[in-house]
């Protein structure tokens, strides 16, 4: 199960932190590291030094220009966030997230991304909106600043413990987040982003959405569909409905 999880670092500013994250990952049995628009120079000797031998993870790290590209193949994206947001989003602590691991990865096409933001300001609202849910590490409120590698260590430790617990109990591997074995895989990040773009264009075309006066409409619709976890077939059906809506709107407009 751990092989289906990737760690994604956004805008990391210090190469040593990248090395520290690689070390934490290897400690817990994870191998896939993704860097989104790193501000730090990479590769870098400091990253190698701080990795303490986890150089294979550094050597195989993938660099992306955007978070959207990095999570395009993922069916569950969890963003680490220490701040409350103007729009509430599904929120778990690391242990609760780990408890969903077995359920989320029963389908061979499912993949999970754990996303961590910049050392100084975390993830932007736009980046957090690419996540199905947010993960909060309940630190001491009087001293909540947590090193990036330490945050990754906390989450990956909980994931590893969940895997070990499942192996020890020899739990059946047939559960799903909806209580039954699902017939098709959940939609990937890439498929969802295409859907959201299609949805917004359609709402603009039928005069339901004014991008100059958004009123958080798209953010709330994004939260709705991310929470619903549509599968690949459902997304295709939704896009078919949008296409039919566009055709009907254009036909009506031409008739007038």
Helices and strands as residue ranges (DSSP letters): G 2-4, E 5-10, H 15-28, E 32-36, H 45-51, H 55-59, E 62-64, H 67-70, E 76-80, E 91-92, H 94-99, H 101-104, E 112-116, H 125-128, E 133-135, H 148-169, H 189-205, G 211-213, H 217-228, H 232-255
